Amino acid sequence: MKSAYELAMERLSKTAPAVKVTAAQKKQLAELDSKYAAKIAERELFLKDELAKAAARVDFEAYEQLEKQIGSERKTLRAELEEKKQQVRLAGKK
């Protein structure tokens, strides 16, 4: 007898079959991950330096603004990464 999980997975695979990713696509996806990890780290380093300067000046408003900016930029870059990864995956279907 199959569990509810197994039945749900069967129905899911019928409606949205798993996408097969080629070796070339895997390489592109890995390159995108690496590139965006570097972009995120670069922005965080820059903004953390600015955070330190704001803390030294005891400028709490600027500090909060920079913290929000770090989160916002990280979120934006991750969304951009996922969009590009999806384009790579869809390119394999054509």
C-alpha positions in Angstrom: 0.0 0.0 0.0 1.3 3.5 -0.9 1.4 6.3 1.6 -0.3 9.6 1.0 3.1 11.2 0.3 3.8 8.6 -2.5 0.4 9.2 -4.0 0.8 12.9 -3.9 4.3 12.7 -5.6 2.8 10.5 -8.4 0.1 13.0 -9.1 2.6 15.9 -9.0 4.9 14.1 -11.5 2.0 13.6 -13.9 1.0 17.3 -13.8 4.6 18.8 -13.7 7.2 16.3 -14.7 10.7 16.7 -13.3 13.0 18.8 -15.6 16.1 17.0 -16.8 19.2 19.2 -16.6 22.1 18.5 -18.9 25.7 18.6 -17.8 26.2 21.9 -19.7 23.2 23.4 -17.9 24.5 22.2 -14.5 27.8 23.9 -15.3 25.9 27.2 -16.2 23.9 26.9 -13.0 27.1 26.4 -10.9 28.7 29.4 -12.7 25.6 31.6 -11.9 25.7 30.5 -8.3 29.4 31.4 -8.0 29.0 34.7 -9.8 26.1 35.8 -7.6 27.7 34.6 -4.4 30.6 36.9 -5.3 28.3 39.8 -6.1 26.4 39.4 -2.8 29.7 39.1 -0.8 31.0 42.2 -2.5 28.0 44.3 -1.7 27.9 43.0 1.9 31.6 43.9 2.4 31.1 47.4 1.1 27.9 48.0 3.1 29.4 46.5 6.3 32.2 48.9 6.0 29.7 51.7 5.8 27.9 50.2 8.8 31.1 50.4 10.8 31.5 54.0 9.8 27.9 54.8 10.8 28.4 53.1 14.1 31.6 55.0 14.8 29.7 58.3 14.1 26.9 57.0 16.4 24.4 57.6 13.5 21.7 55.2 14.3 19.4 56.3 11.5 22.1 55.7 8.9 23.0 52.4 10.5 19.4 51.2 10.3 19.1 52.4 6.7 22.3 50.5 5.7 21.0 47.3 7.4 17.8 47.6 5.4 19.8 48.2 2.2 21.9 45.1 2.8 18.8 42.9 3.2 17.1 44.5 0.2 20.2 44.1 -2.1 20.7 40.5 -1.0 17.0 39.8 -1.8 17.2 41.5 -5.2 20.4 39.7 -6.2 18.9 36.3 -5.1 15.7 36.9 -7.1 17.8 37.9 -10.1 19.9 34.7 -9.7 16.7 32.5 -9.5 15.4 34.2 -12.7 18.5 33.5 -14.6 18.6 29.9 -13.3 15.1 29.4 -14.5 16.0 30.8 -18.0 18.9 28.3 -18.2 16.5 25.4 -17.1 13.9 26.5 -19.7 16.5 26.8 -22.4 17.0 23.0 -22.1 13.3 22.3 -22.8 13.4 24.0 -26.3 
